[in-house]
Amino acid sequence: MGSKPRSLSGIKPTGTPHLGNYLGMIKPAIQLQETHETFYFIADYHALTSVRDPEQLRENTYDLTAVFAALGMDFENHAFFRQSDIPEVTELTWILSCITSKGLMERAHAYKDAMAKDQEVSMGLFCYPVLMACDILIYDSNFVPVGQDQRQHLEITRDLAIRFNHLYGEAFVIPEAIIEKEVATIPGLDGRKMSKSYGNVIPLLAPEKQFRKAVMKITTDSKSVDEAKDPETCSVFALYKCFASKAEQDSLAERYRSGGMGYGEAKQVCFEALNAELKGPREIYQQIRNDKTKLAGILESGRDKARVIAREVTDRVREKVGL
């Protein structure tokens, strides 16, 4: 832990990590280690709005820990921890809830989406933006990586921090956004966005045979081997682009347009590009996934780092409000 600016990211343990998670969230977060002091947490409190199986929640947490270890997370110099291991975050959530308007919560995208779909809305879902704000503010986070669909979360966080500081005096660091580079929508097996809710994901570190089998299932059109094909409308090529160099992309695109290459061959080329990047991490993952003592130790070490900051911030806030 050093003097670099601090960034904060979180991921919900709602299922097995897949390629979409890796490209959109996990890989960029790990790359931030070079320039930031990174705090990365498993958002198991947030997962309770949708996960009802306690054993599955625990296993998903170990899955994510093993995935980050396999992909090169530096646990010695950065904090990787479980949200629920930091009791101060729920205390801070109550304090900030007391200055949060109902109208602000009603404008949150997740709540509006659930209402539009006539879904049941729990208080956990309704109030989750306050917990999310506290996840960020409790670690004096300077920066938060956000995509376009997550900008509202940070805006709410900033609004609450500024309001608290105005009412009680300076207590919170006002976080800034790291606008993530636009990652192209990662197509799933059926061509739609890769998503657990669609059941179309490619598990990130599945055994090699299973991984290849998934890639070979990607839906394509019915053009024959001899026909020219458009790489820009092909899910196989879209996935390949995320792992191949510009020269490799151009070469495969030319083969698409020239004809003479079937989709089976294109899928094999895609698999080989993906596997070249993920084979090493997969081997590490398989070695440590069932070593729960080691994985628990990683989470405990991260908890200890994170709680030092969480206690300092919570003590500041308690003093400001008179507790």
PyMOL commands that set and color helices and strands:
alter all, ss='L'
color gray80, all
select helices_A, chain A and resi 19-34+44-47+54-70+83-85+88-97+102-106+109-116+123-137+148-168+196-198+208-216+231-233+235-241+246-258+263-288+292-321
alter helices_A, ss='H'
color red, helices_A
select strands_A, chain A and resi 6-11+37-42+79-82+143-146+176-179
alter strands_A, ss='S'
color yellow, strands_A
deselect
rebuild
show_as cartoon
